[in-house]
């Protein structure tokens, strides 16, 4: 993951914020999250370590920071969270992917191909594409209505896979 170089002051703020992100105090965690989001993508590699925490709340806070930063570099992390067993993780991930915008489209389409049998992925993709459409952040040639329809109807995975392949090809040509 490419990151920005951080200053000593930012490193100190990040370390303090990471300590507070692991606090039992909700207000401390909220302030820590806010500080880490303000620092931006340079805090992501350090926050990522918390994604492996055995404590749900620490994982939740780390994912929330990553999603709120909204860096395209975090797309793989957020896509992975779309298949998490926890519904709130999947929601945070989908909101983060919406925040990132157009850069989300191709990786999400590729995830659909890999996990076309996952209700979590299909529901998340439906939400993400719907929100990106509302915000006019989908590519002009994106088959929005057809894609949303196919994501709702999980009964015909081969039709969905054909549509995703076709869409990826069209997006590749239009670059």
MOKA-V972536 format. One record per pair of residues at least 4 apart in sequence whose ideal C-beta (glycine too) atoms are under 6 Angstrom apart, sorted by the first residue. I is the first residue (numbers start at 1). J is the second residue. D is the distance in whole Angstrom. If there is no record, write none. Layout:
i-><I & I>
j-><J & J>
d-><D & D>
This chain:
i-><1 & 2 & 3 & 3 & 3 & 4 & 6 & 6 & 6 & 10 & 10 & 13 & 13 & 14 & 14 & 17 & 17 & 17 & 20 & 20 & 21 & 21 & 21 & 22 & 23 & 23 & 29 & 33 & 33 & 36 & 36 & 37 & 37 & 37 & 39 & 40 & 41 & 41 & 41 & 43 & 44 & 44 & 47 & 47 & 50 & 50 & 51 & 51 & 53 & 53 & 63 & 63 & 63 & 64 & 66 & 66 & 67 & 67 & 67 & 70 & 70 & 72 & 72 & 74 & 75 & 78 & 78 & 78 & 79 & 79 & 81 & 81 & 82 & 82 & 82 & 82 & 83 & 83 & 84 & 84 & 90 & 90 & 94 & 94 & 94 & 97 & 97 & 98 & 98 & 100 & 101 & 102 & 104 & 108 & 109 & 109 & 111 & 111 & 112 & 112 & 112 & 113 & 115 & 116 & 116 & 116 & 119 & 121 & 122 & 122 & 125 & 125 & 126 & 129 & 132 & 132 & 133 & 133 & 138 & 138 & 139 & 141 & 141 & 143 & 150 & 150>
j-><73 & 73 & 41 & 42 & 45 & 42 & 10 & 11 & 42 & 14 & 39 & 17 & 35 & 43 & 46 & 32 & 35 & 36 & 28 & 32 & 29 & 32 & 61 & 58 & 28 & 29 & 61 & 64 & 65 & 43 & 65 & 65 & 68 & 69 & 43 & 69 & 69 & 71 & 73 & 47 & 66 & 74 & 62 & 65 & 58 & 62 & 59 & 62 & 58 & 59 & 81 & 89 & 92 & 92 & 74 & 77 & 92 & 95 & 96 & 99 & 100 & 100 & 103 & 78 & 107 & 93 & 96 & 97 & 107 & 111 & 89 & 93 & 90 & 93 & 121 & 124 & 118 & 120 & 89 & 90 & 120 & 124 & 124 & 127 & 128 & 104 & 128 & 128 & 131 & 104 & 137 & 137 & 108 & 125 & 164 & 168 & 115 & 121 & 116 & 125 & 164 & 164 & 121 & 157 & 160 & 161 & 123 & 125 & 151 & 154 & 129 & 151 & 151 & 147 & 137 & 138 & 138 & 144 & 142 & 144 & 171 & 170 & 174 & 147 & 160 & 163>
d-><5 & 6 & 6 & 5 & 6 & 4 & 4 & 5 & 5 & 6 & 6 & 6 & 6 & 5 & 6 & 4 & 4 & 5 & 4 & 4 & 6 & 4 & 5 & 6 & 4 & 6 & 5 & 6 & 5 & 5 & 5 & 6 & 5 & 6 & 5 & 6 & 6 & 4 & 6 & 6 & 6 & 6 & 5 & 5 & 5 & 4 & 6 & 5 & 4 & 5 & 6 & 6 & 5 & 6 & 5 & 6 & 5 & 6 & 3 & 4 & 5 & 6 & 4 & 6 & 5 & 4 & 5 & 5 & 6 & 5 & 5 & 4 & 6 & 5 & 6 & 4 & 6 & 5 & 4 & 6 & 6 & 6 & 5 & 5 & 5 & 4 & 5 & 6 & 4 & 5 & 5 & 5 & 5 & 6 & 5 & 5 & 6 & 6 & 6 & 6 & 5 & 5 & 4 & 5 & 6 & 6 & 6 & 6 & 5 & 6 & 6 & 5 & 4 & 6 & 4 & 5 & 5 & 5 & 4 & 6 & 6 & 5 & 6 & 5 & 4 & 5>
